[in-house]
Each structure stands twice: as C-alpha cells, then as structure tokens.
Amino acid sequence: MNELCGTAVLSRHPRAAAEARVVLKAVAPGDHSGSDTAELLLSEVVGNAVRYATGEEIQVAVGFDEGTGVITGAVFDAEPGLGGGVRSCHVTAAEDAGLETGRGLDLLDMLAEAWGVATVGSQGKWVWFQVPAAA
C-alpha cells in the first residue's frame, strides 16, 4: 500500500477550513474524481470543530491511498462528545426548512464511503471520513 499523508495543527479559527483544504490539495491528486467531495466534507468537519469544540487548536490529517484511490480525512478536536447536531432524519419537514445549520452529519452520510468518530478518552475525538474515486 502506497499512501501519501499530510497533517497540520490549526488554530480554531474561521480560516481553519481553508487551511485544511491546502493540506488536502497537497496530498490528493488534483484530478481525483472525489477531490471536490473530500474538500466539502473536510471543510464541514473542520467547521464543526471550530464552531462547537473547545480548546485553541484542532488537528487535521489527510491521506491518499494510491492503490485504492481513497482519500481519508480526519479532524481532531478537544471536545470528546459529538455535540447536539441536528440530523434531518430527526426533524419534520417544516423544522428542516427553517434550519440554517446542522447538515454536516447528513453530508457525511450521503457523500462519504465511510465515516466515524473515534474518541480519545476525555482528551477529544477524531471525526474521520473516506471518499473513493468515482467509478
């Protein structure tokens, strides 16, 4: 398995999503058919960490497996819980129409091949996802 990796420690700041995308672009090929999806998901997960987590920094890790074509993105923040995010499957259509936020987990469900949360005791959690190349 030949994997390319990139990592960064970023300030918990609104610019963090843009900085995380720079890491992704340095690792994943620009012509990868899942790059745009991976950028969207990475931005969403970083945005959630910036908005809801505690601590001054977040960590970003991106990997690209040249053999399988899978991009893996992961974001660590110092908040052990996933928080009170709203999932569209838990709200009525009328409630959903009025929501301005809360679609991040839905995006992960719809667009990632796989995703999950790995807690690190009381220190925080990694939220990760995988995006394959389109068939």
RAKAFEN-V450248 format. One line per field, one symbol per residue. phi: phi as a letter, one per 20 degrees, with the letter a starting at -180 (. if undefined). burial: + if it has 24 or more other ideal C-beta (glycine too) atoms within 12 Angstrom, else -. A space follows every 50 residues. Layout:
phi->???
burial->???
This chain:
phi->.dcecbcbddffbgffffffffffffdeffeffdffffffffffffgfff fdedneccdccccceffdmeeddbcdcedfeendfedffdcffffffefe codfffffgfdefbbaccfdleeqbddcbccefff
burial->---+-+-+-+-+---++-+++-+++-++---+-++-++++++++++++++ +++----++++++++---+++++++++++--+--+--------------- -++++-++--+++-+-+------++++++++++--
